[in-house]
């Protein structure tokens, strides 16, 4: 059974803290993605990576960075968390090379920044 | 520019009723892919279907059916004889050929009342 796992389901942090969200996939997928989901806005792409150490900005990269040191792991970093980063964060992965491949999603991390 | 519109924010139906979720898309590409995902209360998005732009044949899978019409840029999703387990947020998404990422609509929350 294919799996994308995220390190936490719920996370509470304080303003200014550095936050790490971890995502691991066991499908040997080339592409990995980080989205945030907010009511009325759907899913918005923050960053994606199509290979180890490669990354590309999505639609809303401001305030975030990412790291992909190993193929199976993709980390989202909030350098200095702010209250407007309170959201649901979803990680996804897919095979590379073709845009018709479906994305497989993790269960999400609901982050609250106080 | 790409865009996916799901005009219905929330829908409530009584169990066993049929319901149609609308999806309208915009793209300049002639080759693209359309997707539907389901997000149950557990949070993890589940892939339901993919359609490419050259295949306008409608699809039926059990109680689910999809109607793809290029003339109206729509890819609507119908659930027949709805059940309580169908309660979820449903997302329509678009991927253009050569692109690695998906553009999501804002989602439709479906509530099936027993």
Contacts between the chains, C-beta under 8 A, distances in Angstrom:
chain1	res1	chain2	res2	distance
A	9	B	43	7.9
A	31	B	100	5.5
A	33	B	101	6.6
A	35	B	104	7.9
A	40	B	9	7.4
A	40	B	106	6.0
A	41	B	106	6.2
A	42	B	6	7.9
A	42	B	91	6.6
A	42	B	104	4.5
A	42	B	105	5.7
A	42	B	106	4.0
A	42	B	107	5.3
A	43	B	91	6.9
A	43	B	102	8.0
A	43	B	104	4.2
A	44	B	104	7.8
A	45	B	101	5.4
A	45	B	102	7.8
A	48	B	100	6.1
A	48	B	101	5.7
A	50	B	100	5.8
A	56	B	100	7.8
A	58	B	101	6.7
A	88	B	43	7.2
A	90	B	43	7.9
A	90	B	45	6.9
A	92	B	45	7.6
A	94	B	100	8.0
A	96	B	100	7.6
A	99	B	33	6.2
A	99	B	95	4.5
A	99	B	96	6.5
A	99	B	97	5.7
A	99	B	98	6.2
A	99	B	99	5.0
A	99	B	100	6.7
A	100	B	33	4.5
A	100	B	50	6.2
A	100	B	52	6.3
A	100	B	95	6.8
A	102	B	35	6.5
A	102	B	47	4.3
A	102	B	50	5.9
A	103	B	45	7.9
A	103	B	47	7.4
A	103	B	102	6.3
A	104	B	47	7.4
A	105	B	37	7.8
A	105	B	44	5.5
A	105	B	45	4.0
A	105	B	46	7.7
A	106	B	44	6.7
A	107	B	42	6.6
A	107	B	43	5.1
A	107	B	44	4.5
A	108	B	43	4.1
A	108	B	44	6.8
A	110	B	43	8.0
